[in-house]
């Protein structure tokens, strides 16, 4: 078409706008698992309120600022979301090539805990103090790298079409790599993290299609190992006392049994609808120790009642349900194993944390995923969500 001055004018079709790109059927945004994301975010928001309630009156912890832990929890969640987005952007397949490096870094970090850089917090020598009020718990990230390194080994020849299931030599190699950080973490000793990693390994083997003999053998080896650890005195006294209090709830109620007794009182006093946020007498009276971390579920039980605590359980159930669906729908074994390891991790750690507040599990010093205060834990679980989302986003459209 000629212009008014005789120049040719080309008509260009407008490019597809940003909104159209984001909402297209093949876009990353449309392919995300939104129920998984919203459930995880809801847990973090609830966690912020529970942490705020548990710490706003504890001047010895909050440095005189009632909102100190609230904002730090929010910042931790924000950093976790950034890590999730970065993980989705990189993709689990791209990260697959960097897994050996990530695994090596995680082993170095847990080894640093055993050096003068390590610090003891809440009875566990499992931290590296970074300064400025910040600290790092390397064992949280080890959970991720163990899942990735085992998945990389177990799925390599299966995804290449050379095998239908991982063979015995491959399983041995994967287990040897998993044992290295376990031994280091046990030397801290951080029994809770070792328990979670052991369950992760079982979850990885079950989803990999490895022979059931490996699973049964590991269960038997774990039982024997627990007896040996107990007999040689590798556990600290406070850890032995925790198991003793679990076996006998009436043992020393003012001492080793104090935490669990007060936790049950707090949850039991909530009734159906709770006493109301910030109105729990056990919480405001500071009767439950470590209530912003290991025992945060007691705040939900007391102040939000059975319904509020049930909502937390429901949201955790949604996270596990969506993760199971992602594991089932992926077409590659590597993605299935990674998702299976994350499911085992989240399921066991949630059960252990809530179970110890109810007295049905021993106290093991494990945070409640997304809810408890703690940067390392928050970062790790959001990276795991990023891996799950990446597995879903990169699956074939026909799946």
N, C-alpha and C positions, 0 to 999 in steps of 0.2 A: 504494500500500500504506500502511495507517494504522499509525502508530507507537503505542507503549504509552500515550501520553498524548493520542491522537487526532490528532496532527499528521500530515500527509501526508509520507511519506518517498519521495524520488525515487531510483531506482536509476540510477546513471550507469555506462556502460561505461568501463573504464579506458582512458586514452589510451595510444597506442602508445609503448613505452618507448624510451629513447635508443638502446639496443643494436639494437632492431628497426629504428629509423629509419636507423641507420648501415649496417645490412646489407640494407636493402630494395633491390630490383632497380634502382630509379631513384635511389639515393643516390649522392652524390659519391664516397664511399669505394669502393663496388662498381664504379663506372665508371672509376676511376683505372686507368692502365696500370701494374700492379704489377711486371711484369718490368722495365720501364724504370726504375722507382723503385728497386727492389732492386739492379739492376746499377749504377746511379749511386752509390748508397750504398756498395756493395761497393768500388767504385773509390776513393771518398773514404777509406774505412777502410784499404785497402791503401796509399793515398797517405800517410796519417798515419804508418803504420809505416815506410815508405820514407823519409819526411822525417825522422823521428826517428832512424833509423839513419844518415842522411847528415849530421846536425848534432850528434848527442849528444857527439861528441869534438872539435868545432870551437869551442874556447873563444873565439876571436876573433869568432865569430858569435853564439853562444848566451848571451853575457854571464855565463858561468860556470854556467849552469843547463842540464843535459843535456836537460831536457824542455821547454825554452823554445819551440822550434818545434813540438813535438808538440801542446802545448795551444793554441797560436795557430792551428794547422791545424784542430784540433777546433772551436775557437770560430768560425773562418771558415766551416766546414762547417755549424755550427749556424745562423749568420746566413743562410747560403745557403738552408737549409731553410725558415727563416722567410720569406725573400723568395719562395721557390717557393710556399708556402702562400698568401701574400698575392696572388701573381699568379693562382693558381687561384681564389681568392675573388673577386677583381675580375673575372676573365675576360678573355680576349683580345678579345672583342667590346666590352666596356666600355672597355678600354685603347685600342681603335681610335680613339675620339673624342679621346683625350689624346695621340695619337701626334705631332701637330705640336709640342706643348709639350715632350714628351720629346726629340724630335729637336733642337729649339732649345737645350734645356739641355745636351745632349751636345756640340753644336757649341761652346757657350760654354765648357764644361769643357776641351775640347781646345785652344781658343784660350788659356785661362789657362795652359796648359803653356808657351806661348811668352813669357809674362810673367815677371817676377821670382819669381812663385810657383812656377814650374816648377823641377824638380830633375833632375839626372842620376844614374841608378842603373844600374850594370853597363854603362856606356857609352852608354845611351840616355837622351836628354833627353825623357822621356815621362811624368813623374810630377809629382804635386802632393803635397808633404809636408804632412801635417795636424798633426804634432806627436805626442808621446807614443809614438814608434816606429811610427806608422801613416802610410801613404801611399796615394795613389789613382792608378790608371792609367786615365784617361778613355777611351782607345782601346778598352778592353775593352767598355765600355757602348755605344760607338759601333757596334759590331758588331750589337747588338740593335736600336738605333734605325734603322739603315740598313735592316735586314730589315723592320721595321714600317712605315717611311715608304714604301718601295717597294711593299710588299704592299698598303698602303692605296690608293695611286694606281693600281696595275696591276689591282686587283680591283674597284674601285668600280663601274664601268659594267658589268662582266661579271656581278658578283653581283646588280646591279639588273636584269639581263636586257636591257640595251640593246645589248650586244655579245657576240660569242662569244669573242673574244680581244682583248687590249689593242692599241689602234691605235698608230701610229708617234708621234704627238704626245705621247701618254701615256707611252710608253717614254722619250722624250727628257726629259720633265719628271722622271721617276723617276731617270734617270741623272744629270741635273744636280744633284739634291739629294744623290745619293750621292757625287758628285765633291767637293763642298765640304769635308766632313771629311777626305777622302782627301788633298787638297792640304795641309791643315793638318798632318795626321799625317806626311806626307812631309817637311815642313819641320823636323820634330823632330830628325833623321829616325828614324822607326820603320818600317823596311822590312818587318819580320815582320808587323806589323798590316796594312800596306797589301796584302801578299800575301794574307792571309786575307780581307780585305774584297773584294778583286778576285774571289776564288773565290766568295764569298757572292753577289756581284752576278750572276755567271754562273749560280749555282744558282737564284737568284730568277727570272731571265729564263727559264731552261729550264722551271721549274715553272709559270710564268705563262701559257705558251702563246704568248708573243711570237714573232715571226718569227725563224727560225734565222739570218737574215742579221744580226740584232743580235748574236747570240752569236759568229758568225764574225768580225764586224767588231770586236767588243771584244777578241777574242783577238789579232787583227792589230794593233789599236791598242796593246794592252798590250805586245806584243813591240817595237813601234817606240818606245813610251814608255820601256821599260827601256833601250834603246840610248841614247836621248837623255839620260836621267838619268845614265847612266854617263859619257857624253861631256862633259856640262857640269859634272861633278864635284859633283853634289848629294849623293852618298853620302859618309859619313865614311870615313876611311882604314881604320878597323877593319872596316867592312862590306865594303870592297873586298878586304881581306886574307882575310876569311872565304870569299868566292867563289873567290879564288885558291887557298886551301888545299883547297877542295872539288874544284877542277879538277885540282890536283896534290897528292895526299895526302902526298907526300914533301917538300913544300915547307916548310922551316923547322919540323921536328917539335918543336923546343924552344920555338917561338914561336907563330905563328898556327895551326899545325897541332897544337899540344899538346892542346887540348881533345878534338878528335875522335880522336886517337891513343889517349889515355888512356881515352876512352869505349869504344872497341872492345876494348881490353885488358881492361877491367872486365867487359864483357858476355861476351867469349870465355872468361874464366877461370871463369865460372859453371857451365859444362857443362850436364848434363841437370837436375840437382836443386839446383844452387847450393851455395855454401859455408855457407849457414845465415844466418838473420837476425842482424845485428850482427857477423858474422864475416868479412865481405869485406875482404881486405887492401887493395884499391884504395880502398874506401870509408873504412875506418878510418884508412888512411894518408893520406887527404885528397889523393889524386892527381888526382881529377876535379873541376875547378872548377864552381861553381854547381850542385852535385849535388842540392840540394833543390828547384831550380826547373827550369831548362831541361834538365838532364841527369839527372832523377830516374829515368828508365827504366834507366839504367845500374846503379842499386842493385838493381832487380828482376832484371836479367840476371845480375849477379854473385852476389847472396845467395839468390835464389829460383830461379835457373837458367832453363833453357829452359821448364820446366813453369810456373814462376811468371810469367815474362814472357809466356808463351802465355796464361795466365789473364787477365792485364791486356788483351791483345789480344781475347780472347774476350768479356770484359765490354764493351769498347768496341764490339765487333761487335753485341752485344745491344742496346746503346743506339741504334746506327744502324738496326738492324733494326726495332725498335719505333717509332722516329721515322718510318721509311719507311712502316710500316703505318698510322700515324696520318695521314700525308700522303695516303695512298691512300684511306682510308676517309672522310675528311671530305667534306661535301657542298658546301662553299663554297670558292671560289677563294682568298679571303683566308687561310683556315686552311691550305690547301695550300701557298701561297707562303711563309707564315711557317715551316711545317715544313720545306719545301725549303731555305730559307735556313739554318736551323739544321743540317740534315743536311750541307750543303756546308761549313759552318763547322767542325763537329766532325770530319768526315771528313778535311778537308785539314789542320787543325791537328794532329790526332793523327798523320797520316802524316808531316808535316813534322818534328814533334818526335821521333818514334821514328826516322825516316829519318836525321836529322842525327846521332843517336848511333851509327847503323850505317854512316855514311859514304856513304849513297846520296842525301842531300839536304844542301844547304849550311846552315851554322849561321845561324839567323834569330832566335834569342832568343824563341821561343814556348813557353809552358808546355803540359804535357800535361793536357788537360781532366780535372778532378776529382782528379787525382793530384798535380800539382806544387803546391808551396807558393806562396801568393799570394792575398790577399784579393780584389782586384778581379777576377781571373780566376775565383775560386771563386764569387763573387756572381753574375757574369755567366752562368756555365754553369747555375747553379741557377735563375736567372730564365728561362733558355731551357727548362729542363725544366718549369717552371711553365707556360710558354706551350704546350708540347706537351701537357701534361696537361689544360689548359683546352680545347684544341681537341678532345681526345678526350671530355672530360666533357660538352661542350656539343653534341656531334653528336646527331642524331636517334636515338632508341632503336632504330629499325628498321635503322640502318646497321650 
